[in-house]
Amino acid sequence: KKVWELKVGQYLENGWGGGPRSTPTVSADGKYVVAIGAQGDVVCAATADGKEAWRVAMKQTNVDDPKNLGGSVPSWGYCESALIDGDKVLCTPGGSLGTVACFKLDTGEKLWQSAEMTETAHYSSIIVVSHFGKKQYIQLTSSKLFGLDENGKLQWQANFNGRVAVIPTPIYRDGSVYVTAGYGAGCMLVKVSADNQVTEVYKNNEMKNHHGGVVLVGDHLYGHSDSVGIICQKFDSGEQVWTDKKRDGSKGAVAFADGMLYCLSENSGECFLVSATPEGYTEHGRFTLSPQTEQRNPQGRVWTHPVICNGRLYLRDQEIICCYDIKQP
């Protein structure tokens, strides 16, 4: 049942469809939700009634406008999900004024923009971490992986050849940062010291994740690798442990809950359950999402990610949302 709706911005029409690419982000206290449109509109609203609190455009406007963020719309549109960190909101306009921008959550007042890092935006989302006791914001572009302090000052950076499109979110653990991208870019792990010195640990093509995401469970990573299928990879060494190519070589999204990988195939809309273990691929069943949209562009796919919450599995295909009861009897 629809409770309220609020227009975010204009569609971005291209060969893959004109709908939104981003997932809305809800504040920890549940009061606000922030959404990003494909054209770079950032909108904050009250969750209770959908009343708009503020909005800002990441796309380049009048250079003399104090609200100008100087961004340019990436080829496939702005796709990141906004990061809400306490009373702050961060997003990635990209461009000469600064790759990352930070705002007050309640008013939309701009607090800073990362003038030392001016890479254009790609499609990855920002993460916030505690790096040896100090807060950092980490983001990935087509050529740079970098960390900012809580005031937007550049702390470190590393080169990454992301090629065509960099989409998956970085993964951080104990000073190590893992990134991956498709189109042959592969994956990389760097170690960042307490004084922000960067050492490359490995770079290989075992994981080439297009846009379905990668999850870290214990010491192992799980995700779809282009032309391979789901793989299990050692986080510390980058070594491949197993792959499921013979079972399901298509690409798709992966989510983790209760010791299981919830996998959604982009081609068929099949959702299947796999044990998250380095011991090998063990599948526990599958079904096909139904109904599926009739709005999808012929080149489009099922590109949304599964969501698991309170014993329910949510799958979306364009305008259709399906909810499944997955509680154990």
N, C-alpha and C positions, 0 to 999 in steps of 0.2 A: 504494500500500500504506500503510495507516494505521500510524503508529509509536506515537502516543500521543494521548490526548484529555484535556481538562480543561474542566469546566463553568465558564462565565463568569458567568452569571446567568439571570434569568427572561426569557422572551419578553415583548415589548411587542406585544400584539395590537391591530391596527387594520385599516382597510380595505385596506391595501396589503401586508399580510403581517406575520408575527411574527418573522422571522429577524433576524440581525445586520445592522447598517448599516455597521459600521466595518471597516477593514482592520487586522489586527494589525501591529505595528511591531517589527522585530528590531534589537537593538543592533548597533553597528558591529563589535564583537568577536565577534558571533554567539552570545553566552552567554545572553542574555535575550530574551524576546518579551513584549510588552505588548498586551493586548486590552481593548477597551471594549465592554460590552454595551449594548443599547438602553435599559435601565433605569438606566444610569449606573454599573454595576459596572466597576471598573478592576482588572485582574488581571495580575500579573507572574509569569512562569514560566520555568524553565530550558528552553532549546531542546533540550537533550540527551535529557531524559526526561519533560518536562512537569510536573516537580515544582513546585508552587506556592510562590513566594517570598513574596508578600504580595498583599493586595487592599485596596481602599478603595472606599467608595460615594460617588459625587458627589451623589446625591440627599439632600435634607435629612433628617437624623436628629435625635436628641436634641440640643437646642441646647447642653447642658452637656457633650456628648461632645467631647473634644479632637480627635477624628478627623472631626467634622462639617464638611462643606464647604459646606453651605447651598444646594445646587443644587436645581433643579426640572426634571423631565424635559420637554424640549421636545415639541411636539405630535406629531412623527414619531419621537420617541426621540432619544437621544444617537447622533450619526452620525459624529463626528469620529474621526480616527485619532490616537492618542497621538503626541506628539513626543518622541523620545529624543535628548538632546543631551549626549553624553559620559556622565557619571555621573548625569544628571538625567532625569526624566520630567515632561512638562508635559501638562495637559489643561484642559478648559474646563467646570467645573461651573456657572459663572454664579451670580448671586445676590448678596445683600447682603454676604457675607463676601469676595467677590472673584470676578471673572469667570474668571481663570486661576489654577491651582494648580500648584505645583512640588514634586516629591518626589525623594528619593534612589532611584536605580535599584535598588540591591541590597537595600535594607531597607524602602522605602516610607515612610520618615520624611518628614513634610511640612516643607519648607524655607521656603516662603512662599506667600501668596495675595494677589492684587492688590487690596488694600483701596481703592485710589484709583479703580479701575475696577470697577463693580458691575453691568454690563449682564447680562441673562439670556443664557443660551447659545442659539445657533442651531446651525448644522450644519457650519460651516467648520472647517478644521484649522489649527492654529498653524504658523507657519514661523519659523525662526531665520535671521538675516542678520547680516552685518558691515556696520554703517552708519557709514561714515567711520571705520573701525577699531575701532568699539565694538559689542559684541554687543547685538542687540535681538531680542525675540520679538514678532511681529506677528500680530494676530488680527482677525477681522471678526465683528460681530454684526448684528442686524437694523437697528441705527441708528448704530453706531460702528465706525470703523476706527481701530486704535490700536497703539502700540508701547510695550513695556515693556523696561526694562534687565534685566540678568541677575539682579537682586535683586527683580524684580517691581515696581519703581517706574515709574509712568506717565511716559513721555517726550513723547508727543504724541498727538493724536487728531483725527479728522475725521468730520464727519457723513456718513452714507450711508443713504438711504431704501431699505432692503432689502425692504420690503413683507412678503410672505407668508413666504418662506423663503430664507435666505441660506446657500448650500451650497458654491459653488466656493472653492478655496483662493486667497488673495492671491498675487500675483506681484510680486517685488521685483527692481529692477535699478538700480544706481548712484543710490540715493536716491529713485527713483520707485517708487510702489506702485500696482498695478493691481488693481481688484476688479470683480466683475460678479455679477449675480443675475437670476433669471427673474421671471415674473409682472409684466413691464413695468418692473422696476427699472432695467435697463440696466447701464451700466458707468461707471467713474470712474478717472481717474489723478490722483494727487497727488504733488507733489514735496516731500520732507522735507529741509531743510537740515542742515548739520552740527550746528547748535545747536537742531535739532528744531522749526524753524518750518515750518508747513505751507502750501503753496500749491496750490490746485486748478488743474490743467492743462486738463482737460476732463471733461465729463460728458455722455453721450449714450446713445441706444438702438440703436446699431449692433450691439452684442453684448449679448444678453439670455440668458445661459447659466443654464439651470435647475440641472442637477447633473452634467453630463457632463464638466466640467472644461475648462480652456483651457490651451494650451501656448504658450510664447514660444520662437520659433526665429529667431535673428538679431534683426532689428528688427520682426518681425511676429508677431501672435497668431493662433492658429487654434483654433476651437471651434464647437460647435453654438449657433446663436442661435434662440430661440423663433420658430416660424412662418416661419423663413427657411432653415434648413439650416446647413451648414458655411459659415463665412465666414473670410476673411483680413482682418485689421485692422492698421493701423499702430499700433505701440505708443506712439510719441511724440505722435501727433496724434489718434488715435482714428478716423481716416478708414477707411472700408471700401474694400478693394482689390478683392475679388471674393466672389461667393457661388455656392453650388451648388444653389440652390433647385429648379431644373428637374430636377435629377438625384436628389436625396434630401433632401426637406424635413423628414424626421422628426428627432426629437432623439436624442441618444446620447452615448457617451463617446469621448474621443480620447486616444491616447497617441502619443508620438513616439520613433522610433528609426531610425538609419541614413538620415536624410533623408526619411523617410516618416511619414505620419500613419496610424495604425491606428485605424479608426473602427468603432464597434459600435452599430448601430441598436437603440434600446430597444423598438421595436414588433415587428420581424421577427426580430431576432437576427442580421441580416446583418452580416458583418464585411467591410470594404472598405479598400483601400490607396490612398492619395492622396499625390501629391508635396507636400512642405512647401515651397512656393515662392510668392512673390507674383506670379509670371508668369501664374498662372491655375490652374483646376481640371483636374488630369490624374489620372484613375483608372487603376489598374493591375490591377484584378480584384477580385472579391468572391465570398464564399460564405456560406451560412447555417449558423449554429451548430446542430449536431445530434449527439446528441439534445438536446432541451430539457426542462426540468423539468415534471412534472405537479403539483408542489406550489404553484406560483405562484398567488397570489390573483388572481381575475378582474381586479382593477384594477391589479395589479402589472405590471411590465415587466422587461426585461433591463437592470438598472441598475448592474451591476458594470463595472469599467474593465478594458480589455485590459492584460496584463502581458507584456513582452518581455524575455527573459533568456537569454543564452548560446545564441542561435539558435533559441529556442523561443518560441512564442506561447501564452499561457495565457488561456483564456476560462472564466468561471464563470457558471452560471445556477442559483441556489439551491444545491442539494446536489450538482450535477453540475459537475465540472471537466474541461475538454477541453484537451489539450496538442497543439500542432501543430509539426512540424519546419519551420522557415522559413529554414534555412541555404541559402545559394546553393550550387549544385552546383559 
